[in-house]
Amino acid sequence: MRVYVPGDAAARALGADAVAQAVQEAAAARGVDLTLIRNGTRGMIWLEPLVEIETPEGRIGFGPLDAADVAGLFDNPANHPKALGLVEALPWMAQQTRLTFARCGVIDPLSLEDYAAHGGLSGLRRALAMDAAAIVAEVTQSGLRGRGGAGFPTGIKWETVRGAVADRKYIVCNADEGDSGTFADRMMMEGDPFTLIEGMIIAGLAVGATKGFVYLRSEYPDAIKVMGRAVEIARANGLLGASVLGSRRDFDMEIRVGAGAYVCGEETSLLNSLEGKRGVVRAKPPLPALEGFMGKPTVVNNVISLATVPVIFERGAAFYRDFGLGRSRGTIPLQIAGNVKRGGLFETAFGLSLGEIVDNIAGGTLTGRPVKAVQVGGPLGAYFPRAKFDTPFGYEEFDGQGGLIGHAGVVVFDETADMLGMARFAFEFCAVESCGKCTPCRIGAVRGVETMDRIARGDADAIPLLTDLCETMKDGSLCALGGFTPYPVMSALTHFPDDFATTRKAAE
């Protein structure tokens, strides 16, 4: 009997370890020959712990389970009250276009054999037969853009590093996933780590780098453990080291753990931290592509950007580019959180409207109250009201509405949310997390909190001051932390003026 119980951090937080132990005990008590696999999550977090049993027809899901539900899996699974049917046929799964996350939740994360059996390493083998220029051209033609921030074209960044002259180059994976409402990086590293490793190797082949680093946030102990073990397995099996898959190419990598600073999600702060320095932003130029880690040309890409590279080489640039809209090509892993009925990871082609995502995929609010606002792009993303729910999910489309996609976190709020309080949080967050490098961020965030508190006390004169302050921060900050903090503040002020009404605040 082959049973899958997720070892993903979200599933474990919901009791998956106790369920796994109960499965082992129940099988032993009944003399059942059990193969228990701790897979990654499928991304249906509201159903975790989700247990799957392999059958000739496919994998049957049961969830959300607790230890008391396990006996029924062995005694009468067909009539189990939490039986869900074939997992792949569940609406949440059937509606997706899973390319980057095709193996996540399907395979044993630390089995290189399982990885290869599900298409893994096919892209790398193809890349090994190509020269560097052809590899970069393939990525450029796919239309892949950065999945962790501003959506910069990946191929252009790689070409810049490829063309740079240096005795050493580096690949750095930004796994410092600090935005609220985002978890795709963690899911990938815990559920399909070899995809990230394969993507980093291909990036190394493309630009002439022989060393890579994964900068992983300390708050992800499970991901640190899985990624560390995956690197060891990859090296022991000839995937990393002096001869990649028996070729004449060499590439090795290691895991580095950050110290918890949000600003280290910005690439230059990350590089400083990686070098053992204080995590503060660097002025640009020079760009990291020319003078990055240790002053050498460096590719800095997000986890999902690098993990998408293998499927591009396995299926071809044209295949990947055929998904999406406008300049937003391929798929995007939506991370749906907040006050929703169905929260989790949903991978789909760019182009769905925000309303389709919130109302249909997420199922509206868990409380049943009307949706008031949706924040996309982390704590520095704009708040969108229902009037903007027809906005297609694409980089330029969101930018045109005063927002940003960023890491594609989608956080939903119902009608009880106080948008003045939510906007104040953006300033407070910036004040706490600022590295202190530039004045607009270091001082502006503190003044922002004070100004918001004046509005909350009914001071109408503070509103124009707030607008001026946001403009100053937006135009003067060196990094996204200070530069994007005005987005949630100004969107909340623009779209939810009643929450800022000073006459009402004074009366309260």
C-alpha positions in Angstrom: 0.0 0.0 0.0 1.5 3.3 -1.1 0.4 6.3 1.0 1.4 10.0 0.6 1.3 12.3 3.6 2.8 15.8 3.0 5.9 16.9 4.8 5.4 20.5 3.8 5.6 23.0 6.6 2.0 24.1 6.2 0.7 20.6 6.3 2.9 19.8 9.3 1.6 22.9 11.1 -1.9 21.4 10.6 -1.0 18.0 12.1 0.5 16.0 9.2 3.2 14.5 11.4 0.6 13.0 13.7 -1.4 11.7 10.8 1.7 10.1 9.3 2.5 8.4 12.6 -1.1 7.1 12.8 -0.9 5.7 9.2 2.3 3.8 10.2 0.7 2.4 13.4 -2.6 1.5 11.6 -0.7 -0.4 8.9 1.5 -2.2 11.4 -1.5 -3.3 13.4 -3.2 -4.7 10.3 -0.1 -6.3 8.8 -0.3 -4.1 5.8 2.9 -3.7 3.7 3.2 0.1 3.7 5.2 2.5 1.7 4.8 6.0 3.3 6.0 9.0 1.3 6.3 12.5 2.8 5.6 14.5 -0.4 5.2 18.2 -0.8 1.8 19.8 -0.7 -0.5 20.0 -3.7 -1.3 23.6 -2.6 -4.9 23.0 -1.4 -4.1 24.3 2.1 -7.7 24.2 3.3 -7.6 20.4 2.8 -4.4 19.8 4.7 -3.4 17.3 6.0 -4.3 15.8 2.6 -3.6 12.1 2.5 -3.4 10.3 -0.8 -3.6 6.6 -1.5 -2.2 5.2 -4.8 -4.7 3.0 -6.7 -4.7 1.6 -10.3 -7.1 4.5 -11.3 -4.9 7.2 -9.7 -4.3 8.8 -6.4 -7.4 9.1 -4.1 -7.4 12.0 -1.7 -8.7 12.2 1.8 -8.8 15.4 3.8 -8.5 17.4 5.9 -7.5 14.4 8.1 -6.5 14.1 11.8 -5.1 11.0 13.5 -8.6 9.8 14.5 -9.6 9.6 10.8 -6.8 7.3 9.8 -8.3 3.9 10.7 -11.0 4.4 8.1 -8.4 4.6 5.4 -7.6 0.9 6.0 -11.0 -0.4 7.1 -13.4 1.2 4.6 -11.7 3.8 2.4 -14.5 3.8 -0.2 -17.0 5.1 2.3 -14.6 7.3 4.3 -16.4 10.6 5.2 -13.4 12.6 4.1 -12.9 10.9 0.8 -12.4 13.4 -2.0 -11.9 11.3 -5.1 -9.1 11.4 -7.6 -6.9 14.3 -6.6 -6.0 15.3 -10.2 -9.8 15.6 -11.0 -10.6 17.9 -8.1 -11.7 21.3 -9.5 -8.8 23.2 -7.9 -6.3 20.9 -9.6 -8.1 20.4 -12.9 -8.4 24.1 -13.6 -4.7 24.8 -13.3 -1.9 24.9 -15.8 0.9 23.3 -13.8 4.2 23.8 -15.4 6.6 25.0 -12.8 4.8 23.1 -10.0 4.0 20.0 -12.1 5.8 17.7 -9.7 5.1 19.4 -6.4 3.0 17.2 -4.3 3.4 14.3 -6.8 6.9 13.0 -6.1 9.1 12.1 -3.2 11.0 15.4 -2.9 14.3 13.8 -2.1 14.2 10.9 -4.7 16.3 11.8 -7.7 14.9 8.7 -9.4 11.4 9.9 -8.8 12.3 13.3 -10.1 13.8 11.9 -13.3 10.8 9.6 -13.8 8.5 12.6 -13.9 10.5 14.5 -16.5 13.3 15.9 -14.3 16.7 16.5 -15.9 15.3 16.4 -19.4 15.8 20.2 -19.7 19.3 20.0 -18.4 20.3 17.3 -20.8 19.1 19.5 -23.6 20.9 22.5 -22.3 24.2 20.5 -22.0 24.1 20.0 -25.8 23.7 23.8 -26.4 26.2 26.6 -26.3 25.8 29.5 -23.9 24.4 31.9 -26.4 21.7 29.4 -27.5 20.7 28.8 -23.9 20.2 32.5 -23.2 18.3 32.9 -26.5 15.9 30.1 -25.4 15.2 31.8 -22.1 14.8 35.2 -23.9 12.4 33.7 -26.5 10.3 32.1 -23.8 9.4 35.5 -22.4 10.2 34.5 -18.8 10.4 37.4 -16.4 11.4 37.6 -12.8 8.8 36.1 -10.5 9.9 37.8 -7.4 9.6 41.5 -7.9 9.4 43.9 -10.8 9.2 41.3 -13.6 12.5 42.1 -15.3 13.1 39.9 -18.4 15.3 36.9 -17.3 17.0 36.5 -20.7 18.2 40.1 -20.7 19.8 39.7 -17.2 21.4 36.4 -18.3 22.8 38.0 -21.5 24.4 40.8 -19.5 26.2 38.4 -17.3 27.1 36.1 -20.2 28.7 39.0 -22.0 30.6 40.3 -18.9 34.4 39.5 -18.9 35.5 38.1 -15.5 37.6 35.3 -14.1 34.6 34.1 -12.1 30.8 34.4 -12.2 28.0 33.4 -9.9 24.4 32.3 -9.8 22.5 33.5 -6.7 19.0 32.3 -5.9 16.9 34.8 -3.9 14.9 32.5 -1.5 14.4 35.2 1.1 10.6 35.0 0.7 9.5 37.7 3.2 6.3 39.1 1.7 3.1 38.4 3.6 0.8 36.1 1.8 3.6 34.4 -0.2 4.7 30.8 0.1 5.5 29.6 -3.4 9.3 29.6 -2.9 8.9 27.5 0.3 6.5 25.1 -1.4 8.9 24.5 -4.2 12.0 24.0 -2.1 10.2 21.6 0.2 8.2 19.8 -2.5 10.5 19.7 -5.6 14.0 20.9 -4.7 15.8 19.3 -7.6 13.8 21.6 -10.0 15.5 24.6 -8.4 18.9 22.9 -8.6 18.4 22.0 -12.2 17.4 25.6 -13.0 20.5 27.0 -11.3 22.8 24.6 -13.2 21.2 25.7 -16.6 21.7 29.3 -15.5 25.3 28.5 -14.8 25.8 26.9 -18.2 24.2 30.0 -19.8 26.5 32.6 -18.3 29.7 30.7 -17.6 29.2 30.5 -13.8 30.5 27.5 -11.9 29.2 28.4 -8.4 25.8 29.0 -7.1 24.2 30.0 -3.8 20.7 29.7 -2.4 20.1 32.6 0.1 17.3 31.0 2.2 15.5 32.8 5.0 16.1 31.5 8.5 12.4 31.3 9.2 12.1 28.3 6.8 13.7 25.4 8.8 12.0 22.7 6.7 13.1 24.2 3.4 16.6 24.6 4.7 16.7 21.0 5.7 15.2 19.7 2.4 17.4 21.9 0.2 20.5 21.0 2.1 19.8 17.3 1.7 18.9 17.7 -2.0 22.2 19.4 -2.7 24.0 16.5 -1.0 22.1 13.9 -3.1 22.6 15.9 -6.3 26.4 16.0 -5.7 26.6 12.3 -4.8 24.8 11.4 -8.0 26.9 13.5 -10.4 24.4 16.3 -10.9 26.6 18.8 -9.1 30.4 19.0 -9.1 33.3 18.8 -11.5 31.4 16.9 -14.2 27.7 17.7 -14.5 25.9 14.5 -15.6 29.2 13.2 -17.0 29.8 16.3 -19.2 32.8 18.6 -19.3 30.8 21.3 -17.5 31.2 21.9 -13.8 28.8 23.6 -11.4 28.4 23.4 -7.6 26.3 25.2 -5.1 25.6 25.7 -1.4 22.8 26.9 0.9 23.3 30.1 2.9 20.9 31.1 5.6 19.9 34.7 6.1 19.4 36.4 9.5 15.8 37.5 9.1 16.0 41.0 7.6 13.2 41.8 5.2 15.3 44.2 3.2 17.6 41.3 2.2 14.9 40.3 -0.3 16.3 43.2 -2.3 19.1 41.8 -4.4 21.9 44.2 -3.4 21.1 43.9 0.3 21.1 40.1 -0.2 24.5 40.2 -1.8 25.9 42.2 1.0 24.5 39.8 3.5 25.9 36.9 1.5 29.3 38.4 1.7 29.1 38.6 5.5 28.4 42.4 5.5 25.5 44.3 7.0 22.3 43.9 4.8 22.0 47.3 3.4 21.1 48.3 -0.2 23.8 49.2 -2.7 23.5 52.2 -5.0 23.2 51.3 -8.7 25.1 51.4 -10.9 27.0 49.2 -10.9 24.4 46.5 -11.5 24.9 43.1 -9.8 25.0 41.6 -13.4 28.3 43.3 -13.8 29.6 43.7 -10.2 27.6 41.4 -7.9 28.8 38.8 -5.4 32.4 39.5 -4.5 32.5 42.2 -7.2 31.9 39.6 -9.9 29.2 39.3 -12.5 26.2 37.7 -10.9 22.8 36.4 -11.9 20.3 37.1 -9.1 17.0 35.3 -9.7 14.0 34.4 -7.6 13.3 30.7 -6.7 10.3 30.5 -9.1 12.2 32.1 -12.0 15.0 29.5 -11.7 12.6 26.7 -11.1 10.7 27.5 -14.3 13.8 27.2 -16.5 13.8 23.4 -16.6 10.3 23.2 -18.1 11.3 25.8 -20.7 14.1 23.6 -21.9 12.1 20.4 -21.6 9.1 21.7 -23.6 10.7 24.5 -25.6 10.5 28.3 -25.5 7.5 28.5 -27.9 5.5 26.1 -25.8 6.0 28.2 -22.7 5.5 31.5 -24.5 2.1 30.4 -25.8 0.6 30.9 -22.4 -0.2 34.3 -21.0 -1.1 37.8 -22.3 0.8 40.8 -23.6 4.3 40.9 -22.2 3.4 38.5 -19.4 4.2 35.1 -20.8 3.9 31.6 -19.3 2.3 30.8 -16.0 2.2 32.5 -12.6 1.9 30.7 -9.2 -0.9 32.6 -7.5 -0.6 32.4 -3.7 -4.1 33.0 -2.3 -4.4 34.0 1.4 -6.3 36.1 3.8 -10.0 35.9 4.4 -10.8 33.3 1.7 -12.7 30.0 1.6 -10.0 28.3 -0.4 -6.4 29.4 0.2 -3.3 27.9 -1.4 -1.2 27.9 -4.5 -2.9 28.0 -7.9 -0.7 28.0 -11.0 -2.3 29.4 -14.1 -1.5 31.3 -17.3 -1.3 35.1 -16.9 -4.6 36.8 -17.9 -7.3 35.8 -15.4 -9.0 38.8 -14.0 -8.6 39.6 -10.3 -12.3 39.0 -9.9 -12.1 35.5 -11.3 -9.2 34.7 -8.9 -11.0 36.1 -5.8 -14.6 35.0 -6.5 -14.2 31.8 -8.4 -10.8 30.2 -7.4 -10.7 31.5 -3.8 -14.4 31.1 -3.4 -14.9 34.6 -1.9 -14.5 35.2 1.8 -14.5 32.6 4.5 -16.7 34.8 6.7 -19.2 35.2 3.9 -19.0 39.0 4.1 -18.5 41.0 0.9 -14.9 41.4 -0.3 -13.7 45.0 0.5 -10.1 44.9 -0.8 -7.4 42.7 -2.2 -3.7 43.4 -1.8 -1.5 41.9 -4.5 2.3 41.9 -4.3 3.0 41.6 -0.6 2.9 44.2 2.1 4.0 47.0 -0.3 1.4 46.2 -3.0 -1.6 48.4 -3.7 -5.1 47.7 -2.3 -7.6 47.0 -5.1 -11.3 47.6 -4.6 -14.0 45.6 -6.3 -14.3 48.3 -8.9 -10.9 47.1 -10.2 -11.6 43.4 -10.2 -11.8 43.3 -14.0 -8.0 44.0 -14.1 -6.2 41.1 -15.9 -3.4 39.5 -14.0 -0.4 40.7 -15.9 2.6 42.9 -15.1 1.7 45.9 -17.3 -2.0 45.6 -16.6 -1.5 45.9 -12.9 1.1 48.6 -13.2 -1.5 50.6 -15.3 -3.9 50.4 -12.4 -1.3 51.7 -9.9 -0.4 48.2 -8.5 2.2 45.6 -8.9 2.2 41.8 -9.1 5.5 41.3 -7.3 5.6 37.7 -5.9 2.0 37.2 -6.9 0.7 37.0 -3.3 -3.1 37.7 -3.2 -4.4 38.7 0.2 -8.2 39.2 0.6 -10.0 41.4 3.1 -13.7 41.5 3.9 -15.9 44.6 4.6 -14.7 44.8 8.3 -11.2 45.7 7.4 -10.1 49.3 8.4 -8.1 50.5 5.5 -6.6 53.4 7.5 -5.2 50.8 9.9 -4.0 48.6 7.0 -2.3 51.5 5.3 -0.6 52.5 8.6 0.8 49.0 8.8 2.7 49.7 5.6 4.5 52.6 7.1 5.1 50.8 10.4 6.5 47.8 8.6 8.8 50.0 6.6 10.0 51.8 9.7 10.8 48.5 11.4 12.4 46.9 8.4 14.3 49.8 6.8 18.0 49.2 6.5 18.6 52.9 7.1 20.6 53.5 3.9 18.4 56.3 2.5 16.6 59.2 4.1 13.1 58.9 2.5 12.8 55.3 3.8 14.6 55.8 7.2 12.8 59.0 8.2 9.8 59.0 5.9 8.4 55.8 7.3 8.5 57.1 10.9 6.9 60.4 9.8 4.3 58.3 7.9 3.2 56.5 11.0 2.9 59.8 12.9 0.9 61.4 10.0 -1.5 58.4 9.9 -2.0 58.7 13.6 -2.9 62.3 13.2 -5.5 61.4 10.6 -6.9 58.7 12.9 -7.4 61.4 15.6 -9.4 63.5 13.1 -6.7 66.0 11.9 -7.8 66.9 8.3 -4.6 68.9 7.7 -2.6 65.6 7.8 -4.1 64.2 4.6 -2.3 66.5 2.2 0.9 65.9 4.2 0.4 62.2 3.7 0.2 62.6 -0.1 3.3 64.7 -0.2 5.2 62.3 1.9 4.3 59.4 -0.3 5.5 61.2 -3.4 8.8 62.0 -1.7 9.4 58.4 -0.6 8.4 57.0 -4.0 10.9 59.2 -5.9 13.8 59.2 -3.4 14.2 55.6 -2.1 17.1 53.4 -3.3 15.1 50.2 -3.0 11.6 48.8 -3.3 11.0 48.9 0.5 10.7 52.7 0.7 9.8 53.2 -3.0 6.8 50.9 -2.9 5.5 51.7 0.6 3.4 54.6 -0.9 1.5 52.1 -3.1 -0.7 50.6 -0.3 -1.1 53.9 1.4 -2.2 55.9 -1.6 -4.4 53.2 -2.9 -6.2 52.9 0.4 -6.6 56.7 0.6 -7.9 56.8 -3.0 -10.2 53.9 -3.0 -11.5 53.8 0.6 -11.8 57.5 1.5 -14.5 56.8 4.0 -12.0 55.0 6.2 -9.9 58.2 6.2 -12.8 60.6 6.9 -11.5 62.9 9.6 -14.9 64.0 10.7 -15.9 60.4 11.4 -12.6 59.7 13.1 -13.0 62.7 15.3 -16.5 61.6 16.3 -15.2 58.1 17.1 
